[in-house]
Amino acid sequence: MVGNEAYGADWQTRDMNGDGRDDVVITGKARAPLATWLVYYNTGTGFDTAATPWPFPPDAPARPRVLWRWNDGAADYLEDADGDGRPDWIRLSVSGHVFNVSRNTGAGFDPAVAWSMPSVPTCNRLHSEGYSFTDVDGDGRVDLVSPANSCADVVWNWAEPFWKVYRNTGANFDLTLTQHAVPNAPGSGISRIHSGDLDHGHWTTMDFDGDGVPDLGVFVPDSAGHVELRLYRGQ
């Protein structure tokens, strides 16, 4: 995924119709959200020259402009909630203590359905610095992950660190947490709350070996200025 700014992008690339190819999505202009997004579909050899309007449901409270995997304080996310290969619109409601999920039909977003939010600290709002979405079990649906206590700015359990994972059932997030063990890698940034932002931490999660399960990559610099990637494979 790419966009025109590290934060606050007015466009980005996402596979909007689930064909396996990233499309160009215009979400705003001049840092203002568009009422209807514009999608330039990927043909495999380029992008369509004419935009396809991407509608929102009539009851949508707002049209988001920023939809990143990592965005401090974000209320809107574009993630695959149901495992169909298309990113859905997930909107956070702290006051209602729910996630409002609008499924991607391949041509727009359905009206939102409320998903329960686990009982987690919401100091400084629930945001992706302390919580994020990633598919930890490889089933194609993003799970809700808390790498650390965002209120205290510390990892869960220093001696044997773990992430708190609330698995995605396809229709909700499981309210019972699962402890997902992570390596104790001092100096990597994994002992802090930044979840995969290499500008602030020194680690990221992605599927390095193509088995569908995210692995943990820790970037360790040496005194000569070189960087070594240490790979911890997902289980």
FIKOLGU-203836 format. One record per residue (C-alpha): x, y, z; chain; residue in three letters; residue number from 1. Coordinates in steps of 0.2 Angstrom, whole numbers, plus 5000, padded with zeros to 4 digits. Layout:
% FIKOLGU-203836
NUVEX   px   py   pz zator seke tipa
NUVEX    X    Y    Z     A  ALA  NUM
...
***
This chain:
% FIKOLGU-203836
NUVEX   px   py   pz zator seke tipa
NUVEX 5000 5000 5000     A  MET    1
NUVEX 5006 5017 4996     A  VAL    2
NUVEX 5000 5035 4997     A  GLY    3
NUVEX 5005 5053 4994     A  ASN    4
NUVEX 5009 5057 5012     A  GLU    5
NUVEX 5015 5047 5027     A  ALA    6
NUVEX 5001 5054 5037     A  TYR    7
NUVEX 4985 5062 5030     A  GLY    8
NUVEX 4985 5055 5013     A  ALA    9
NUVEX 4972 5060 5000     A  ASP   10
NUVEX 4975 5044 4990     A  TRP   11
NUVEX 4981 5027 4993     A  GLN   12
NUVEX 4982 5010 4985     A  THR   13
NUVEX 4970 4996 4990     A  ARG   14
NUVEX 4962 4981 4982     A  ASP   15
NUVEX 4945 4987 4982     A  MET   16
NUVEX 4936 4974 4972     A  ASN   17
NUVEX 4946 4958 4978     A  GLY   18
NUVEX 4954 4954 4962     A  ASP   19
NUVEX 4971 4953 4969     A  GLY   20
NUVEX 4977 4969 4962     A  ARG   21
NUVEX 4979 4986 4971     A  ASP   22
NUVEX 4969 5000 4964     A  ASP   23
NUVEX 4971 5019 4966     A  VAL   24
NUVEX 4959 5026 4978     A  VAL   25
NUVEX 4956 5045 4979     A  ILE   26
NUVEX 4949 5049 4997     A  THR   27
NUVEX 4950 5068 4997     A  GLY   28
NUVEX 4956 5083 4988     A  LYS   29
NUVEX 4966 5098 4996     A  ALA   30
NUVEX 4965 5088 5013     A  ARG   31
NUVEX 4946 5088 5013     A  ALA   32
NUVEX 4936 5072 5012     A  PRO   33
NUVEX 4927 5068 4996     A  LEU   34
NUVEX 4908 5064 4998     A  ALA   35
NUVEX 4911 5049 4986     A  THR   36
NUVEX 4928 5041 4984     A  TRP   37
NUVEX 4935 5039 4966     A  LEU   38
NUVEX 4943 5022 4962     A  VAL   39
NUVEX 4954 5019 4947     A  TYR   40
NUVEX 4954 5000 4945     A  TYR   41
NUVEX 4970 4991 4941     A  ASN   42
NUVEX 4969 4982 4924     A  THR   43
NUVEX 4985 4972 4927     A  GLY   44
NUVEX 4995 4983 4915     A  THR   45
NUVEX 4990 5000 4922     A  GLY   46
NUVEX 4975 5010 4930     A  PHE   47
NUVEX 4959 5014 4922     A  ASP   48
NUVEX 4959 5032 4915     A  THR   49
NUVEX 4941 5035 4921     A  ALA   50
NUVEX 4937 5035 4939     A  ALA   51
NUVEX 4923 5024 4946     A  THR   52
NUVEX 4913 5032 4960     A  PRO   53
NUVEX 4914 5022 4977     A  TRP   54
NUVEX 4897 5026 4986     A  PRO   55
NUVEX 4895 5026 5005     A  PHE   56
NUVEX 4878 5021 5013     A  PRO   57
NUVEX 4866 5035 5016     A  PRO   58
NUVEX 4867 5034 5035     A  ASP   59
NUVEX 4886 5036 5035     A  ALA   60
NUVEX 4891 5048 5048     A  PRO   61
NUVEX 4905 5055 5039     A  ALA   62
NUVEX 4916 5052 5024     A  ARG   63
NUVEX 4934 5048 5030     A  PRO   64
NUVEX 4949 5054 5021     A  ARG   65
NUVEX 4962 5045 5031     A  VAL   66
NUVEX 4962 5026 5031     A  LEU   67
NUVEX 4979 5019 5035     A  TRP   68
NUVEX 4985 5003 5044     A  ARG   69
NUVEX 4995 5014 5056     A  TRP   70
NUVEX 4987 5031 5061     A  ASN   71
NUVEX 4989 5038 5078     A  ASP   72
NUVEX 4972 5043 5085     A  GLY   73
NUVEX 4963 5036 5069     A  ALA   74
NUVEX 4944 5032 5070     A  ALA   75
NUVEX 4943 5025 5053     A  ASP   76
NUVEX 4951 5009 5046     A  TYR   77
NUVEX 4951 5000 5030     A  LEU   78
NUVEX 4953 4981 5034     A  GLU   79
NUVEX 4946 4965 5028     A  ASP   80
NUVEX 4934 4961 5043     A  ALA   81
NUVEX 4925 4946 5034     A  ASP   82
NUVEX 4940 4937 5025     A  GLY   83
NUVEX 4933 4939 5007     A  ASP   84
NUVEX 4949 4948 5001     A  GLY   85
NUVEX 4941 4965 5001     A  ARG   86
NUVEX 4944 4979 5013     A  PRO   87
NUVEX 4929 4984 5024     A  ASP   88
NUVEX 4927 5001 5033     A  TRP   89
NUVEX 4929 4999 5051     A  ILE   90
NUVEX 4924 5015 5061     A  ARG   91
NUVEX 4927 5016 5080     A  LEU   92
NUVEX 4914 5023 5092     A  SER   93
NUVEX 4922 5025 5109     A  VAL   94
NUVEX 4906 5033 5116     A  SER   95
NUVEX 4896 5018 5110     A  GLY   96
NUVEX 4910 5006 5114     A  HIS   97
NUVEX 4908 4997 5097     A  VAL   98
NUVEX 4916 4995 5080     A  PHE   99
NUVEX 4904 5000 5066     A  ASN  100
NUVEX 4909 4988 5051     A  VAL  101
NUVEX 4903 4993 5034     A  SER  102
NUVEX 4906 4978 5023     A  ARG  103
NUVEX 4914 4980 5005     A  ASN  104
NUVEX 4902 4974 4992     A  THR  105
NUVEX 4915 4976 4978     A  GLY  106
NUVEX 4906 4992 4972     A  ALA  107
NUVEX 4903 5001 4988     A  GLY  108
NUVEX 4900 4999 5007     A  PHE  109
NUVEX 4885 4992 5015     A  ASP  110
NUVEX 4876 5000 5030     A  PRO  111
NUVEX 4886 4998 5046     A  ALA  112
NUVEX 4884 4983 5058     A  VAL  113
NUVEX 4890 4986 5076     A  ALA  114
NUVEX 4903 4974 5082     A  TRP  115
NUVEX 4907 4973 5101     A  SER  116
NUVEX 4923 4981 5107     A  MET  117
NUVEX 4932 4971 5121     A  PRO  118
NUVEX 4934 4980 5138     A  SER  119
NUVEX 4951 4988 5135     A  VAL  120
NUVEX 4958 5005 5142     A  PRO  121
NUVEX 4953 5019 5131     A  THR  122
NUVEX 4965 5033 5138     A  CYS  123
NUVEX 4969 5045 5124     A  ASN  124
NUVEX 4955 5036 5114     A  ARG  125
NUVEX 4957 5019 5107     A  LEU  126
NUVEX 4970 5021 5094     A  HIS  127
NUVEX 4982 5010 5083     A  SER  128
NUVEX 4997 5015 5093     A  GLU  129
NUVEX 4990 5004 5107     A  GLY  130
NUVEX 4979 4994 5097     A  TYR  131
NUVEX 4979 4988 5079     A  SER  132
NUVEX 4971 4976 5067     A  PHE  133
NUVEX 4981 4962 5060     A  THR  134
NUVEX 4977 4944 5055     A  ASP  135
NUVEX 4987 4934 5068     A  VAL  136
NUVEX 4980 4917 5064     A  ASP  137
NUVEX 4980 4917 5045     A  GLY  138
NUVEX 4961 4915 5042     A  ASP  139
NUVEX 4960 4930 5031     A  GLY  140
NUVEX 4951 4941 5044     A  ARG  141
NUVEX 4959 4954 5054     A  VAL  142
NUVEX 4960 4952 5073     A  ASP  143
NUVEX 4960 4966 5086     A  LEU  144
NUVEX 4978 4966 5094     A  VAL  145
NUVEX 4984 4976 5109     A  SER  146
NUVEX 5003 4975 5109     A  PRO  147
NUVEX 5005 4985 5125     A  ALA  148
NUVEX 4996 4995 5138     A  ASN  149
NUVEX 4994 5012 5130     A  SER  150
NUVEX 4989 5020 5146     A  CYS  151
NUVEX 5006 5015 5154     A  ALA  152
NUVEX 5016 5015 5138     A  ASP  153
NUVEX 5023 4998 5143     A  VAL  154
NUVEX 5022 4980 5135     A  VAL  155
NUVEX 5011 4967 5143     A  TRP  156
NUVEX 5022 4957 5155     A  ASN  157
NUVEX 5040 4962 5154     A  TRP  158
NUVEX 5047 4945 5159     A  ALA  159
NUVEX 5038 4935 5146     A  GLU  160
NUVEX 5030 4948 5134     A  PRO  161
NUVEX 5014 4944 5125     A  PHE  162
NUVEX 5001 4953 5114     A  TRP  163
NUVEX 4983 4953 5119     A  LYS  164
NUVEX 4973 4946 5104     A  VAL  165
NUVEX 4954 4947 5102     A  TYR  166
NUVEX 4950 4935 5087     A  ARG  167
NUVEX 4939 4939 5073     A  ASN  168
NUVEX 4924 4927 5072     A  THR  169
NUVEX 4918 4934 5055     A  GLY  170
NUVEX 4904 4942 5064     A  ALA  171
NUVEX 4912 4950 5079     A  ASN  172
NUVEX 4928 4951 5089     A  PHE  173
NUVEX 4929 4937 5102     A  ASP  174
NUVEX 4928 4946 5119     A  LEU  175
NUVEX 4939 4933 5127     A  THR  176
NUVEX 4957 4938 5125     A  LEU  177
NUVEX 4971 4926 5119     A  THR  178
NUVEX 4989 4928 5124     A  GLN  179
NUVEX 5000 4929 5109     A  HIS  180
NUVEX 5019 4926 5114     A  ALA  181
NUVEX 5032 4938 5107     A  VAL  182
NUVEX 5051 4937 5108     A  PRO  183
NUVEX 5059 4948 5122     A  ASN  184
NUVEX 5070 4958 5110     A  ALA  185
NUVEX 5078 4973 5120     A  PRO  186
NUVEX 5080 4989 5110     A  GLY  187
NUVEX 5069 4983 5096     A  SER  188
NUVEX 5055 4995 5101     A  GLY  189
NUVEX 5043 4979 5104     A  ILE  190
NUVEX 5043 4984 5122     A  SER  191
NUVEX 5034 5000 5118     A  ARG  192
NUVEX 5017 5002 5110     A  ILE  193
NUVEX 5021 5007 5092     A  HIS  194
NUVEX 5014 4993 5082     A  SER  195
NUVEX 5024 4991 5066     A  GLY  196
NUVEX 5029 5009 5063     A  ASP  197
NUVEX 5047 5009 5058     A  LEU  198
NUVEX 5049 5027 5060     A  ASP  199
NUVEX 5046 5025 5079     A  HIS  200
NUVEX 5050 5007 5082     A  GLY  201
NUVEX 5062 4994 5075     A  HIS  202
NUVEX 5050 4980 5071     A  TRP  203
NUVEX 5036 4975 5059     A  THR  204
NUVEX 5024 4961 5056     A  THR  205
NUVEX 5021 4954 5039     A  MET  206
NUVEX 5020 4937 5030     A  ASP  207
NUVEX 5038 4934 5026     A  PHE  208
NUVEX 5037 4916 5021     A  ASP  209
NUVEX 5020 4916 5012     A  GLY  210
NUVEX 5011 4904 5023     A  ASP  211
NUVEX 4997 4916 5027     A  GLY  212
NUVEX 5002 4919 5045     A  VAL  213
NUVEX 5011 4935 5050     A  PRO  214
NUVEX 5029 4934 5055     A  ASP  215
NUVEX 5038 4946 5066     A  LEU  216
NUVEX 5053 4955 5059     A  GLY  217
NUVEX 5065 4964 5071     A  VAL  218
NUVEX 5078 4976 5064     A  PHE  219
NUVEX 5094 4977 5074     A  VAL  220
NUVEX 5107 4990 5069     A  PRO  221
NUVEX 5126 4987 5073     A  ASP  222
NUVEX 5140 4999 5076     A  SER  223
NUVEX 5145 5000 5058     A  ALA  224
NUVEX 5128 5007 5053     A  GLY  225
NUVEX 5121 4991 5045     A  HIS  226
NUVEX 5104 4984 5050     A  VAL  227
NUVEX 5101 4965 5053     A  GLU  228
NUVEX 5084 4958 5051     A  LEU  229
NUVEX 5079 4945 5064     A  ARG  230
NUVEX 5064 4935 5059     A  LEU  231
NUVEX 5053 4926 5071     A  TYR  232
NUVEX 5041 4915 5062     A  ARG  233
NUVEX 5022 4916 5066     A  GLY  234
NUVEX 5014 4900 5073     A  GLN  235
***
